[in-house]
Amino acid sequence: MRGPMFRGKGERPMDNDTPATQAPRPDADTAGARIDIVSDAICPWCYIGKRQLERALAILGQEGLRFSVHWNPFQLNPDMPREGCDRAEYRARKFGGPEQAAALDRRITEAAAAVGLGFRTDLMTRTPNTIDAHRLIWFAGQHGDQDAVMEAVFKACFIQGRDIGDAAVLADCAAEAGLPRHEAAAFLAGDLAAAEMRAADQAARQAGVNGVPSFFLDGYFLFSGAMPAETIAEALRRARAVLQGQRSG
């Protein structure tokens, strides 16, 4: 269950030509085709960033450029109890009071609306531990469509206000994404891949990730944050050209 090997944030595609992983080097046609996103399922900016990335990939697709997208774990609240906690109380403590937390929710909801997402933070009553959500996303990568499961988990959390720390909710997300619900439920009932998810989280931190979403291309750090689609497209376009030049040079 080995994940990608991320380079430190100080390294850019133009810095050197050391392979990002121990896998065979990609040729010039495939270099710069793998996007890795480090994210947390409870991060609203990660959902907004997903929409911006989708728009960017549509722009690049019109130019004949294709990419694969892979989701990688990061826990914003790694010490959260496994059962989660009351969202209102937690956010009031974290952000300095209920008024500040409500103001942040309004800002996030407005940003989400700008990319066509109807966030319902008023329905969100729990702040979950996301380790099982990350396990499910990993499971989807082994057995189905990881991106579809990521979408279903984000939707359950931010649009439906469901508790994505609940295994039954996560099994529903798997089914919505086309995976057999009973298989997902059986997987979630165990602890397989939990240690690997925590190790991947630590690997991302050691590479310099301290906020999400963070985007990598062939293991090279590109940027963090929910950037506009045009900005993402240009960053991918330029980095891919550099990587392909390195591979063919």
DOKOL-135153 format. One line per 10 residues: their letters; for each residue x, y, z of N, C-alpha, C, CB. Coordinates in steps of 0.001 Angstrom, whole numbers, padded with zeros to 6 digits. Glycine has a CB too. Layout:
BEGIN
a	X:Y:Z:X:Y:Z:X:Y:Z:X:Y:Z  ...;
This chain:
BEGIN
mrgpmfrgkg	000837:-001199:000000:000000:000000:000000:000873:001250:000000:-000947:000005:001219  001901:001216:-000814:002814:002338:-000852:002209:003499:-001621:004137:001925:-001471  002323:004694:-001085:001813:005882:-001751:002902:006597:-002508:001181:006818:-000754  002589:007767:-003036:003568:008534:-003782:004645:009078:-002859:002893:009671:-004535  005815:009338:-003422:006887:009968:-002667:006941:011436:-003058:008256:009263:-002925  006529:012316:-002159:006497:013734:-002470:007864:014357:-002236:005434:014447:-001633  008238:015256:-003125:009442:016051:-002923:009118:017193:-001973:009995:016590:-004271  010130:017758:-001366:009926:018895:-000493:009371:020082:-001251:011217:019271:000187  008671:020971:-000525:008032:022114:-001176:009043:023047:-001826:007203:022884:-000173  010309:022992:-001402:011309:023858:-002020:011730:023412:-003397:012504:023939:-001155;
erpmdndtpa	011448:022169:-003751:011836:021663:-005062:010726:021911:-006063:012173:020166:-004995  011098:022381:-007221:010159:022618:-008306:010552:021746:-009487:010127:024119:-008708  009682:021580:-010468:010008:020719:-011597:011297:021083:-012304:008902:020747:-012571  011723:022363:-012249:012916:022765:-012955:014187:022553:-012148:012804:024192:-013346  014065:022109:-010872:015246:022052:-010020:016207:020928:-010386:014826:021896:-008596  015674:019737:-010626:016547:018623:-010974:015707:017560:-011641:017280:018055:-009725  016329:016444:-011982:015623:015403:-012719:015612:014097:-011951:016255:015197:-014084  015673:014156:-010626:015603:012957:-009815:014189:012410:-009832:016058:013239:-008379  013998:011099:-010081:012636:010565:-010118:011900:010814:-008812:012662:009074:-010418  010608:011089:-008903:009811:011368:-007712:009478:010101:-006942:008534:012086:-008094;
tqaprpdadt	009518:008954:-007589:009236:007693:-006917:010253:006672:-007386:007781:007207:-007198  010174:005485:-006831:011072:004424:-007252:010548:003692:-008481:011284:003444:-006119  009401:004088:-008983:008855:003472:-010189:009697:003876:-011388:007376:003876:-010400  009604:003163:-012526:010341:003559:-013713:010011:004986:-014116:010044:002611:-014857  010997:005682:-014625:010784:007054:-015052:009761:007107:-016179:012104:007691:-015495  008833:008055:-016133:007897:008206:-017237:008611:008724:-018467:006754:009141:-016855  008116:008359:-019639:008709:008923:-020848:008127:010306:-021083:008464:008004:-022077  008577:010954:-022163:008184:012345:-022391:006691:012488:-022603:008921:012907:-023584  006029:011438:-023073:004594:011537:-023344:003760:011451:-022071:004170:010442:-024306  004290:010778:-021047:003506:010606:-019826:003998:011473:-018676:003527:009164:-019408;
agaridivsd	005162:012101:-018816:005670:012965:-017751:004694:014110:-017510:007075:013514:-018107  004555:014457:-016250:003666:015560:-015913:002202:015231:-016074:003991:016736:-016745  001843:013947:-015917:000445:013555:-016109:-000241:013147:-014810:000363:012417:-017096  000527:012972:-013733:-000062:012513:-012465:-000193:013675:-011490:000793:011385:-011839  -001432:013979:-011122:-001717:014993:-010114:-002034:014286:-008806:-002897:015920:-010553  -001333:014650:-007749:-001655:014172:-006408:-002172:015341:-005593:-000416:013520:-005723  -003319:015143:-004965:-003914:016158:-004104:-003856:015656:-002669:-005384:016480:-004529  -003231:016427:-001813:-003233:016138:-000380:-004397:016915:000220:-001855:016523:000307  -005312:016203:000852:-006541:016864:001301:-007101:016188:002540:-007590:016863:000187  -008077:016865:003144:-008850:016266:004231:-010324:016373:003871:-008550:016965:005605;
aicpwcyigk	-011065:015321:004167:-012476:015281:003785:-013325:016287:004544:-013025:013902:004005  -012807:016851:005628:-013565:017836:006401:-013184:019260:005999:-013328:017630:007906  -012307:019401:005022:-011832:020721:004605:-012720:021286:003498:-010368:020643:004128  -013451:022364:003751:-014317:022922:002708:-013540:023451:001515:-015163:024026:003281  -012347:023968:001760:-011544:024494:000652:-011077:023377:-000270:-010337:025267:001186  -010972:022153:000263:-010611:021018:-000588:-011733:020700:-001573:-010293:019782:000270  -012980:020816:-001130:-014113:020592:-002037:-014167:021709:-003080:-015453:020522:-001245  -013985:022935:-002639:-013960:024059:-003576:-012787:023899:-004546:-013857:025411:-002814  -011634:023490:-004024:-010479:023260:-004882:-010700:022141:-005876:-009276:022955:-004048  -011453:021127:-005484:-011785:020035:-006408:-012572:020572:-007597:-012593:018930:-005686;
rqleralail	-013537:021441:-007333:-014313:022021:-008427:-013432:022887:-009336:-015475:022855:-007868  -012551:023655:-008739:-011662:024485:-009549:-010725:023615:-010383:-010849:025438:-008653  -010231:022523:-009808:-009381:021609:-010569:-010153:021003:-011729:-008829:020501:-009663  -011394:020599:-011494:-012198:020018:-012573:-012359:021006:-013725:-013579:019592:-012045  -012560:022270:-013396:-012672:023290:-014439:-011344:023452:-015167:-013120:024637:-013838  -010245:023425:-014418:-008925:023541:-015033:-008651:022371:-015971:-007840:023617:-013957  -009012:021165:-015549:-008785:019992:-016395:-009645:020036:-017649:-009069:018713:-015616  -010831:020625:-017549:-011664:020794:-018744:-010993:021749:-019728:-013067:021319:-018361  -010403:022826:-019210:-009669:023766:-020069:-008514:023055:-020758:-009144:024968:-019247  -007732:022306:-019990:-006567:021624:-020543:-006972:020488:-021471:-005688:021091:-019422;
gqeglrfsvh	-008108:019861:-021183:-008594:018808:-022063:-008881:019310:-023461:-009831:018188:-021489  -009328:020550:-023572:-009570:021141:-024884:-008271:021350:-025656:-010303:022465:-024735  -007149:021337:-024928:-005834:021461:-025558:-005203:020091:-025803:-004909:022316:-024688  -005939:019029:-025487:-005432:017682:-025673:-004569:017170:-024538:-004666:017623:-026918  -004568:017861:-023402:-003763:017446:-022255:-004620:016649:-021282:-003140:018670:-021549  -004144:015481:-020895:-004878:014603:-019993:-004043:014338:-018740:-005245:013274:-020698  -004731:014209:-017619:-004075:013979:-016338:-004841:012916:-015564:-003979:015291:-015519  -004138:012210:-014682:-004797:011348:-013701:-004739:012052:-012349:-004121:009925:-013633  -005783:011870:-011554:-005895:012558:-010265:-005932:011524:-009145:-007165:013461:-010220  -005117:011740:-008129:-005011:010815:-007005:-005137:011606:-005707:-003665:010025:-007049;
wnpfqlnpdm	-005942:011067:-004781:-006214:011752:-003515:-005399:011127:-002401:-007716:011701:-003173  -004789:011980:-001573:-003884:011542:-000514:-004305:012142:000825:-002431:011936:-000847  -004106:011392:001929:-004685:011797:003215:-003879:012850:003966:-004836:010600:004085  -004623:013676:004666:-004077:014664:005602:-005183:014932:006606:-003601:016003:004868  -004860:014864:007887:-005875:015125:008911:-005630:016487:009553:-005870:014010:009989  -006563:017391:009344:-006469:018701:009973:-006600:018602:011485:-007536:019628:009419  -007341:017593:011942:-007570:017396:013379:-007152:015973:013761:-009073:017653:013751  -005848:015670:013701:-005433:014277:013928:-005717:013764:015329:-003974:014140:013654  -005876:014668:016288:-006141:014250:017667:-007631:014209:018004:-005437:015180:018623  -008467:014395:017003:-009911:014338:017226:-010309:012949:017731:-010680:014683:015925;
pregcdraey	-011150:012847:018767:-011633:011528:019196:-012256:010769:018023:-012661:011675:020341  -012148:009469:018058:-012645:008661:016942:-014121:008929:016677:-012429:007175:017224  -014887:009223:017728:-016323:009477:017561:-016621:010916:017150:-017057:009158:018847  -015591:011765:017026:-015816:013159:016671:-016291:013968:017864:-016824:013259:015545  -016809:015173:017583:-017291:016023:018669:-018344:016988:018139:-016122:016801:019322  -018971:017700:019042:-019982:018684:018660:-019326:019799:017849:-020694:019263:019915  -019851:020061:016667:-019214:021027:015769:-019254:022448:016315:-019881:020989:014413  -020394:022874:016805:-020523:024253:017276:-019562:024536:018426:-021963:024534:017716  -019485:023612:019373:-018590:023812:020511:-017131:023806:020066:-018824:022730:021570  -016795:022864:019195:-015410:022754:018734:-014975:024005:017987:-015243:021528:017838;
rarkfggpeq	-015807:024475:017076:-015430:025630:016264:-015415:026917:017088:-016387:025779:015084  -016278:027016:018068:-016244:028194:018944:-014916:028259:019696:-017424:028165:019945  -014445:027104:020162:-013142:027069:020847:-012005:027368:019873:-012917:025694:021512  -012074:026794:018688:-010969:026903:017730:-010844:028303:017150:-011155:025904:016606  -011973:028955:016889:-011946:030228:016171:-012257:031443:017042:-012917:030177:015043  -012352:031233:018354:-012476:032378:019243:-013880:032777:019616:-011830:033512:018639  -014859:031926:019328:-016229:032225:019710:-017211:031874:018620:-016364:033674:020065  -018501:031763:018957:-019512:031373:017966:-019675:032398:016851:-020843:031160:018646  -019505:033682:017138:-019668:034699:016096:-018580:034559:015037:-019635:036114:016708  -017347:034335:015490:-016253:034166:014544:-016438:032901:013710:-014916:034120:015282;
aaaldrrite	-016898:031830:014348:-017143:030582:013618:-018249:030769:012590:-017511:029448:014591  -019301:031482:012950:-020404:031727:012020:-019947:032587:010851:-021577:032401:012741  -019100:033577:011120:-018589:034427:010044:-017757:033617:009064:-017756:035578:010616  -016960:032687:009581:-016164:031833:008707:-017058:030933:007869:-015188:030988:009527  -018122:030401:008468:-019068:029581:007711:-019694:030384:006571:-020166:029035:008638  -020035:031635:006834:-020622:032469:005780:-019626:032686:004643:-021074:033826:006354  -018382:032939:004990:-017354:033143:003963:-017172:031890:003118:-016019:033539:004609  -017122:030742:003775:-016947:029479:003066:-018146:029199:002166:-016746:028326:004060  -019336:029443:002668:-020553:029199:001883:-020586:030074:000643:-021804:029451:002733  -020159:031318:000772:-020114:032219:-000385:-019086:031746:-001409:-019788:033652:000064;
aaaavglgfr	-017921:031317:-000943:-016895:030821:-001856:-017365:029556:-002566:-015590:030547:-001098  -018067:028692:-001851:-018593:027472:-002458:-019644:027796:-003514:-019189:026556:-001385  -020515:028755:-003213:-021559:029129:-004171:-020956:029634:-005472:-022475:030197:-003572  -019794:030275:-005396:-019146:030817:-006592:-018700:029724:-007556:-017952:031664:-006196  -018546:028483:-007066:-018186:027374:-007951:-019341:026384:-008082:-016932:026656:-007429  -020549:026817:-007708:-021737:025999:-007924:-022051:024997:-006843:-021599:025288:-009176  -021480:025159:-005657:-021728:024231:-004555:-022636:024880:-003520:-020401:023786:-003903  -023684:024172:-003144:-024624:024694:-002160:-024342:024154:-000773:-026042:024361:-002561  -023363:024737:-000097:-023015:024274:001243:-024163:024534:002222:-021729:024964:001734  -024377:023582:003130:-025372:023719:004194:-024677:023513:005535:-026548:022700:004009;
tdlmtrtpnt	-023885:024490:005920:-023192:024374:007202:-024169:024350:008373:-022209:025524:007373  -025386:024855:008144:-026390:024829:009210:-026834:023411:009550:-027596:025658:008807  -026616:022470:008629:-026987:021077:008872:-025866:020279:009537:-027376:020414:007570  -024676:020845:009587:-023511:020126:010091:-023458:020248:011616:-022203:020672:009448  -023642:019147:012304:-023668:019171:013771:-022453:018505:014403:-024918:018496:014268  -021698:017731:013628:-020545:017018:014167:-019284:017407:013401:-020768:015492:014101  -018170:017503:014126:-016848:017560:013501:-016245:016173:013659:-015925:018682:014149  -016020:015454:012547:-015620:014058:012649:-014111:013868:012728:-016157:013296:011481  -013717:012703:013187:-012385:012189:012912:-012449:011602:011499:-011923:011107:013994  -011520:011988:010632:-011635:011613:009217:-010795:010408:008821:-011247:012771:008362;
idahrliwfa	-010233:009686:009780:-009382:008560:009402:-010152:007526:008586:-008789:007905:010648  -011407:007243:008946:-012173:006252:008189:-012558:006778:006811:-013428:005850:008962  -012797:008067:006694:-013049:008641:005371:-011827:008456:004482:-013411:010139:005482  -010637:008684:005029:-009415:008488:004247:-009228:007020:003889:-008192:009001:005019  -009553:006132:004806:-009462:004702:004513:-010389:004337:003365:-009804:003868:005760  -011605:004881:003376:-012548:004582:002301:-012043:005115:000967:-013922:005173:002615  -011476:006303:000971:-010949:006877:-000271:-009806:006007:-000799:-010462:008338:-000043  -008963:005513:000108:-007923:004571:-000307:-008549:003302:-000888:-007007:004218:000884  -009538:002764:-000200:-010238:001555:-000659:-010796:001766:-002060:-011377:001178:000317  -011368:002918:-002296:-011920:003221:-003619:-010832:003221:-004674:-012637:004571:-003608;
gqhgdqdavm	-009649:003698:-004311:-008554:003691:-005267:-008114:002295:-005654:-007395:004439:-004711  -008347:001332:-004776:-007996:-000060:-005067:-009089:-000786:-005835:-007706:-000800:-003782  -010338:-000350:-005669:-011464:-001136:-006167:-012427:-000382:-007082:-012221:-001669:-005019  -012246:000874:-007272:-013225:001608:-008072:-012754:003009:-008386:-014555:001667:-007355  -013665:003935:-008359:-013413:005314:-008755:-013153:006164:-007518:-014602:005881:-009565  -011890:006445:-007262:-011528:007224:-006078:-012146:008614:-006115:-010012:007333:-005958  -012127:009244:-007281:-012652:010601:-007387:-014150:010641:-007097:-012372:011169:-008777  -014879:009616:-007544:-016321:009572:-007297:-016618:009415:-005810:-016964:008427:-008085  -015823:008616:-005114:-016015:008466:-003671:-015658:009759:-002952:-015168:007301:-003126  -014582:010407:-003386:-014225:011691:-002782:-015369:012681:-002929:-012944:012257:-003421;
eavfkacfiq	-015965:012725:-004111:-017099:013620:-004356:-018269:013280:-003436:-017541:013538:-005827  -018562:011992:-003303:-019690:011579:-002464:-019454:011925:-000998:-019936:010078:-002609  -018226:011785:-000534:-017910:012113:000860:-018027:013616:001089:-016491:011625:001227  -017468:014406:000182:-017607:015860:000298:-019078:016273:000293:-016859:016563:-000848  -019844:015690:-000615:-021264:016024:-000721:-022003:015685:000574:-021901:015278:-001905  -021737:014492:001103:-022399:014087:002346:-022092:015068:003472:-021964:012669:002750  -020856:015508:003530:-020435:016394:004613:-021000:017794:004453:-018925:016458:004680  -020728:018431:003322:-020966:019871:003195:-022326:020246:002614:-019906:020466:002350  -022944:019341:001878:-024236:019658:001268:-025380:018989:002018:-024253:019228:-000198  -025127:017769:002506:-026164:017053:003246:-026004:017177:004757:-026154:015596:002857;
grdigdaavl	-024869:017661:005216:-024647:017829:006645:-024556:016530:007416:-025728:018651:007218  -024116:015457:006775:-024029:014161:007440:-022680:013994:008137:-024246:013027:006430  -022622:013068:009054:-021419:012816:009846:-020534:011820:009105:-021783:012283:011264  -019470:012309:008473:-018610:011422:007689:-017610:010668:008567:-017863:012222:006630  -017765:010749:009874:-017057:009852:010769:-017845:008589:011049:-016742:010552:012059  -019079:008535:010578:-019993:007409:010788:-019794:006397:009660:-021484:007894:010847  -019499:005153:010011:-019224:004130:009007:-020417:003894:008089:-018833:002830:009683  -021631:003993:008613:-022818:003795:007775:-022936:004896:006727:-024088:003755:008640  -022623:006119:007110:-022643:007228:006154:-021589:007006:005075:-022404:008579:006873  -020408:006570:005476:-019344:006325:004505:-019703:005176:003568:-018028:006022:005224;
adcaaeaglp	-020351:004141:004089:-020792:003044:003221:-021815:003541:002208:-021387:001896:004057  -022684:004451:002631:-023625:005068:001692:-022878:005833:000602:-024590:006011:002436  -021826:006529:000977:-021025:007268:-000005:-020400:006315:-001017:-019925:008089:000699  -019900:005195:-000530:-019318:004202:-001428:-020355:003700:-002422:-018739:003031:-000631  -021551:003407:-001927:-022616:002920:-002806:-023003:003973:-003831:-023843:002512:-001986  -023076:005232:-003408:-023412:006307:-004337:-022379:006413:-005451:-023521:007639:-003593  -021128:006076:-005122:-020052:006155:-006109:-019929:004890:-006945:-018741:006429:-005418  -020792:003911:-006698:-020801:002712:-007528:-020084:001515:-006953:-020212:003022:-008818  -019608:001602:-005717:-018976:000457:-005079:-020025:-000372:-004337:-017863:000919:-004112  -019821:-001680:-004206:-020764:-002493:-003427:-020790:-002026:-001974:-020385:-003995:-003501;
rheaaaflag	-021970:-001669:-001496:-022064:-001121:-000149:-021599:-002114:000901:-023485:-000696:000143  -021946:-003386:000723:-021595:-004376:001738:-020082:-004568:001822:-022278:-005711:001435  -019395:-004446:000687:-017938:-004585:000704:-017296:-003395:001410:-017388:-004715:-000730  -017804:-002209:001131:-017278:-001022:001801:-017543:-001084:003301:-017898:000251:001206  -018743:-001530:003681:-019086:-001623:005101:-018188:-002626:005817:-020558:-002019:005273  -017921:-003756:005168:-017048:-004762:005772:-015633:-004218:005940:-017027:-006040:004919  -015156:-003495:004946:-013827:-002886:005039:-013769:-001876:006183:-013454:-002203:003712  -014776:-001029:006276:-014791:000008:007303:-014914:-000568:008709:-015928:000969:007047  -015477:-001764:008829:-015640:-002386:010143:-014307:-002803:010751:-016553:-003592:010038  -013283:-002952:009913:-011952:-003288:010402:-011087:-002052:010542:-011283:-004284:009477;
dlaaaemraa	-009776:-002275:010528:-008837:-001158:010688:-007776:-001165:009597:-008166:-001216:012063  -008010:-001937:008533:-007039:-002043:007454:-006752:-000674:006857:-007541:-003001:006373  -005487:-000393:006662:-004974:000828:006023:-004955:002044:006940:-005798:001145:004814  -005416:001919:008183:-005390:003082:009080:-003958:003534:009351:-006097:002753:010407  -003073:002586:009635:-001676:002949:009896:-001038:003559:008658:-000872:001721:010352  -001384:003016:007496:-000827:003557:006252:-001325:004971:005984:-001181:002653:005074  -002578:005248:006333:-003102:006601:006142:-002371:007590:007049:-004619:006640:006422  -002105:007180:008277:-001376:008069:009194:000059:008268:008716:-001384:007498:010632  000665:007210:008175:002028:007335:007655:002063:008259:006439:002591:005951:007286  001057:008158:005581:001000:009032:004409:000799:010485:004821:-000124:008593:003467;
dqaarqagvn	-000014:010694:005840:-000198:012037:006394:001147:012598:006853:-001208:012012:007573  001906:011795:007596:003203:012250:008089:004184:012498:006949:003783:011232:009056  004132:011671:005907:005018:011871:004759:004731:013203:004083:004865:010723:003752  003455:013547:003979:003096:014835:003385:003606:015984:004253:001569:014940:003201  003471:015859:005567:003967:016906:006469:005482:017050:006348:003580:016591:007930  006185:015918:006246:007636:015962:006123:008074:016592:004806:008213:014565:006244  007207:016517:003789:007493:017168:002508:007162:018655:002544:006710:016493:001388  006638:019128:003679:006371:020552:003833:004919:020944:003765:007096:021289:002812  004022:019975:003608:002598:020303:003553:002120:020685:004949:001768:019109:002993  001584:021874:005079:001008:022297:006360:-000387:022875:006201:001906:023319:007025;
gvpsffldgy	-000943:022727:005008:-002301:023164:004741:-002840:022443:003522:-002359:024683:004541  -004144:022369:003442:-004773:021665:002327:-005878:022533:001719:-005346:020302:002793  -006162:022268:000419:-005556:021274:-000453:-004163:021692:-000907:-006440:021030:-001658  -003278:020704:-001086:-001968:020918:-001684:-001863:020028:-002913:-000817:020620:-000665  -001310:020587:-003974:-001286:019918:-005270:000153:019608:-005681:-001977:020786:-006342  000363:018389:-006160:001663:017942:-006650:001498:017422:-008080:002267:016838:-005719  002535:017589:-008888:002564:017019:-010232:003804:016150:-010338:002556:018134:-011334  003603:014855:-010585:004701:013886:-010601:005556:013979:-009339:005575:014101:-011836  004924:014269:-008209:005631:014342:-006942:006187:015700:-006601:006719:013380:-006944  006187:016628:-007545:006669:017985:-007293:005534:018856:-006757:007261:018602:-008583;
flfsgampae	005827:019606:-005707:004837:020527:-005162:004566:021652:-006151:005309:021099:-003813  003270:021946:-006362:002875:023057:-007223:002356:024235:-006413:001816:022605:-008215  001306:024016:-005612:000710:025108:-004844:-000252:024534:-003814:-000019:026112:-005775  -000639:025380:-002870:-001675:025043:-001899:-002820:026027:-002048:-001117:025058:-000449  -004017:025559:-001721:-005178:026428:-001736:-006100:026170:-002907:-004745:027845:-001752  -007315:026694:-002782:-008337:026540:-003827:-008171:027665:-004842:-009783:026550:-003216  -007162:027529:-005693:-006849:028559:-006680:-007926:028618:-007764:-005473:028295:-007311  -008047:029755:-008459:-008963:029823:-009602:-008570:028815:-010678:-008981:031243:-010192  -009550:028366:-011438:-009309:027335:-012448:-008238:027749:-013442:-010592:027016:-013185  -008268:028999:-013880:-007295:029460:-014867:-005881:029425:-014301:-007639:030876:-015333;
tiaealrrar	-005735:029744:-013021:-004422:029695:-012372:-003922:028260:-012283:-004487:030322:-010968  -004815:027344:-011921:-004447:025932:-011856:-004042:025429:-013233:-005608:025091:-011301  -004823:025758:-014242:-004525:025298:-015599:-003153:025776:-016046:-005596:025785:-016579  -002838:027031:-015787:-001544:027567:-016203:-000401:026906:-015445:-001502:029079:-015993  -000584:026664:-014138:000460:025996:-013356:000711:024585:-013876:000071:025950:-011871  -000352:023852:-014175:-000206:022495:-014703:000412:022511:-016088:-001557:021788:-014743  -000008:023431:-016909:000503:023535:-018279:002014:023775:-018278:-000216:024671:-019037  002443:024720:-017469:003857:025081:-017443:004700:023981:-016809:004054:026391:-016687  004223:023413:-015691:004988:022362:-015024:005084:021122:-015898:004354:022010:-013678  004010:020800:-016591:004046:019625:-017471:005042:019833:-018600:002650:019333:-018046;
avlqgqrsg	005083:021020:-019168:006024:021298:-020252:007462:021142:-019769:005802:022715:-020810  007743:021621:-018546:009091:021487:-017994:009440:020020:-017788:009212:022255:-016667  008533:019252:-017204:008795:017841:-016942:008974:017054:-018232:007668:017241:-016123  008183:017343:-019232:008336:016640:-020500:009652:017013:-021166:007163:016953:-021434  010068:018269:-021008:011359:018673:-021549:012507:017958:-020865:011536:020165:-021419  012398:017765:-019540:013427:017035:-018804:013497:015589:-019261:013160:017098:-017301  012352:014975:-019472:012332:013561:-019847:012874:013335:-021262:010911:013014:-019744  012669:014302:-022138:013107:014120:-023521:014513:014649:-023752:012144:014805:-024466  015026:015416:-022746:016334:016038:-022908:017485:015082:-022633:016444:017226:-022003;
